[in-house]
Amino acid sequence: MKMSCSIDCLRAAVAATLAAVSVGALAHVEYYDLNQGVQVRDLTAAGRVVSTAQYGANLAFSGAGATGLVTASNRPLTDPGSWTNANQITTSVGSFSDVQFSAALSTATVLVNDVTDNGWGAGTRAVLGDSHRVDFFNFRLQQRSTVTISWEVSDAFGNFFDGAFSLYAGVLAYQGHDNALDQLNPKTGFPPTRVQNALDAGGVVDAQDIASAFRNTRTNTVDYAGQFNALNDWGQSDSGGRWSNIDFLAAANANNPSAGFATTAAGTRETLVIDLDAGHYTIAASGALGAVGFGAVAPSFNLSGLRGRLEYRAQAATPAPVPLPAPAALFGVALAALTTRRRRRARH
């Protein structure tokens, strides 16, 4: 009983203290690019030409709600030679260190200060989560690699909050977001009401050859909080109609303190080690308070402006031994038998 009171009092104290924390700027999908060591906000007109050449154009749709879809791509650039001011707009948000990028080894550490305590947790719920409340990181691999990712969320007072991240194959369009004008989150009128969109039919494949079963806004009566799905494939577009999907691979949320926070980083830090093929990947990370299905479900303090630390390392994976083809294996057995027979004859 005493321990329970102590935890309750501590939670109350933390909530009261952090109520004064300023709310961080909540943004659309603006990647912390782990290969470049910058946050990339958008592409210029020239950058969209390069992006379209690399990924292909977005598919155009006809039908209800599809008006405004465009054919230009708007995704993170592949070729390091294209990472220029002429092609993309970068910001000074986030503090990067240990950034290197090569086929054999890529690393980066980034500190951000716009983390919410519940952005990832909301994405585990049936009504999904708001993508504005999640931090997005992207990276690319030039060959099959063993990737290690770790994430932790803290404040200025030495508290470490339950955090989590999801890993996806593919990348979303820059500036994609949950918005009434979003082609994949259509609402009209005031108060806004859901309308059917051509992309809500399900199974739509984007220019990255990634499919996502979009929610059906006409027949589903759920009032979605957003589009962010922490545990499955999902997709969204920017206001210009450039849209894309990402393919869910794994989630990390193993450490769940009952109070929702701990006084050491080890109590909440999440780590994932996974082998991945060459390609493009997205990390969506935030606070995990209020998550469903991951240990104790601690309620959110509704905090923003928290600190996030993400560490990333990708090292070329060791090739697995290649088994001998059956004929070659049989030849080896026959050769060994013949050698043994010759040795026996020589002795006699």
N, C-alpha and C positions, 0 to 999 in steps of 0.2 A: 504493500500500500504506500509505503514511504517512497519507494522507487517511482511508482506511478505519479505520485504528487510532484516529485522532483522533475520528472519529464514534462508533466503538464505545465509546471511553473516555468521551465526553461523554454518550452515552446511559446508560451505567452510572452515571455520576455523578448524572445527573438522576433516575434511578430510585431510587438510594440516598437522595438528598436528599428526594425527594417521598414516600418511604415514610412519613415522619412527618406528612404532611398528613392532617388529620382527615377522616373520611368525612362528606360532607354528608348532610343528611336527604333520603332518596329518597321522593318523594311520588306519590300517585295523580295523575290529570289535574287539575291546578290551574293555571288559565290566568293568564299575565301578560297582562292585557287592555291592549292598546296604545292603545285609545281612552279608557279610563277612567284609566289610569295607576296601577292597583292590581293585585295578584294576587287573583283570586277563587277561593275554595276550594269553595264549595257554595252551593246555594240554600236558603232557608228554606221552610217550608210555603207561605207567601204567595208567595214567589218562584216556586215550582213552578206555582202557579195562573197567574201572569203568563206564565211560559215556555210552558206548555201552550197558552195563548191565542195566543201568537205563532207557535209552531212546529206546533201540533197534538199530539195524544196519540201515545205509542208504540203500535205495533200489538201486539195480544196473540196468542200462539201456543198451540196445544195440541199434545200429543204428548210424547215422551220428552225429559226435560231442560228443558222449558219452564215448569215450575212456578215460580211466584214472579215472573214478568214482570208489570210494572205498566203502567198507562196514562198516568201523569203524565209530562210532559216535564221535563228537568233540564238545559237547555242555556243558554249565555250569553244574557243579555237584550238585546233589540234597542233598545228605546226608552230614551234617556238619562234620561227621567223616572223610569224604573224602577230606576236604579242607586242604590238606597238600602239602608241597613242592615236595613230591614224585609224586603227581598227577597233579599239575598245577603250571604254572610259573606266579608269581605275580610281579608287579612293584611298585615303590614308587610314581607313578604319582597320583596326586590328594591329597587333604587334607580332611580326614574324621573326623567327630565328631558325638557324640550322637548315636553311632551305637549299636543297640540291636536287637535281633532276637528271637522271641518266637511265639507260636500259638496265644497268646492273644494280643501281642503288638510288632511291629517292627518299628524302627525309624532309620534314618540316615540323615546326612547333609554332602554334599561333594562339595568342591571347586575345579574347574579345570581351567587351563589356556591355553587351546588349542582350544578355540571356534572360529568359523568363524561367520561373520555377516550375511551370506546368505545360510548356509548349509541346514537348514530346508526349507527356502523359495524356494530353487531350487527343492526340492522334491514335490512341488505343481504344477510344470509345466509338460506339455505333454512329454518333453524329459527327465523327472525325474532328480534326483540329484545324486551327487557323494557321496557314503557312507563314503569316507575318510574325508569328511568335516562335519561330524555329530558325536556327542558324544553319546555313547550307555551306558545305565545303565540297569542292570537286577535285579530282585527280585523274590522271591517265597513266596507263601502264604500257610500256613498249614491248613487253614480253611477259610470259607467265611469271608471277611473283608471289612471294609470301608477304602479306600485308599485315602490319600490326597497327592498331588504332586504339588510343586511350583518350578518355574524356572525363573531365571533372568540372563541377560547378561550385562556386564559392562566393562569399561576400567580403566586405572590407573588415569584418569583425571576427574572422577566424572560423566561420561556420561553413561547412561543406554540405551542399544539398543533394538529395537524391537526383541523379541525372541519368540520361540514357541517350543512345543514338541508334539510328538505323542506317544500313548500308544498302545502296541500290546500284544496279547496272544502268548506265545511261545518264543523261543530264537533261534537266528542264530548261526551257527557254529563259534567257535573262528577263528579269522584271515580271515573270509570271507571278500571279497573286490571286488571293480570294477577293473578289470584288463584284459588285452588281453588274459591271460592264464586261466581266470575264466571260468569254465564249463558253467555258466549261462550267460556269456557275451562274446560269442565267436567271435573273429575276427582273421583273418589270413592274412599273406602277408604284404607287405609294398608298398604303404600306406595300412593300414589295411582295410579289407572289411568284411562285416557281412556274417556269414555262419549259416546255420540252425543247431540247437541243439536239441537232442531228448527231452530235458526238456522244450523246447519252445512250445510244443504241447498244453499246458494249462491244468489246473486241476490236476496237479501232486500232490500226497499226500506224505508228508514226514513221518519220523519215529515218529513225534509228532501228527500224524493224522491231520495235517493242510495242506490245499490245497491252491495253488496260481496259478492264471492264468498268466503264464509267457508271456512276449511279444514275438511275432513271428518275429524273426530277418530275416527271408527270405522274407516274403511278406510285411512287414512294412518298408517303406522307410525312416522313421525318424532316424536321427543320434542321438541316445540316449547319453545323457551326463553321465549317470550312471544308477544304478538300484534302488536307494533309492526312495521310494514312501511314501510321508508324509501323504497321505490320503486314502491309500488302502492297501490290502495285497501285500506282495512281498517276494522274496526269493533270495538267492545267495549262493555261495559256496566259499571255500578256493581254493588255487591252487592245492591242492591234490584231489579235487573233492568231499570233504565232504560238503554237501549242506543241506539247510533247509529253511522252510518258516515261516513267522510270520503273524498273523491274526490281521488286524487293528481293534481297538476298539473305540478310540476317539482321538481328537486333541485339543490343547489349544493354541489359538492365538487371544485373545479378545482385548488386548490393542495395538492399532496401531497408535503411534504418527505420524503425517503427515510428520515430518522431518526425521523420522526413528529412532529417539532417544529422550530421555528425560533427565532431570537433577535430577530426583528422581527415586528410584526403583519402587515406586508405579505406575509410569507412564507406565511401560513396564512389570511388573511382571505378570506371567501367573500361574493360579492355577486351578487344576482339583480335584474334589471330586467324587469318583465313588465306587460302591460296586462291588467286584470281588470274584469269587469262588476260591477255593484252586487251585494252579497251578503255572506255570512259566510265567513271564511277562517281556517285554522289553520296555524301554523308549528310544526314539531317540530325542535328543534335540540339538538345535543350534540357530543361528540368523535367523530371519524371513524376512530380507530385500529382496525385489523382489518377495514376495509371491503373488500368484494369488487367488483372491476370499476372501481375509480377510481385509476388510477396505481399507484404503489408501495404495497404493503400492509404498513404498519409494524405490528408487534404492539402490543397494549395494555400500558400500565404498570399497569393496573387501578387507576386513580386516580379519586377522587371529591373533591368539595369544591373543584373548580376554578372559575375565574371566567369568566363568559360576558358578552359585550357584544353586544347586538342593536340595530341602528338601523333605523328604519322611516320611510318617507315615501310618502305617497299623494297625488298631484296629479291633478286632473281632466284626463283625456286630451283632446287637441285633436281635435275631430271631423274625420273624414276628409271630403274634398270629395265632395259628392253629385253623381254623374253625371247629366246631363240625360237625361230619357226620350227615346226614339228619335223620337217625333213632334215634340217640342219642338226637337230638334237639327235635324231636316229643315226645320222651319219657319224656323229661323235661317238655314240655307243658302239657302232660297228667297228670304227677305227680302233677303239680301245680294246675290243675283243680280238681283233686281228693282231695287234701289237703283243698281247698276252700270249697268243698262240705261237707267234714267231719266237718269243723268248723261251717257251717251253721246248720247242724243237731244237733251239741252239744248245740247251742244256744236255740233250740226249745225243 
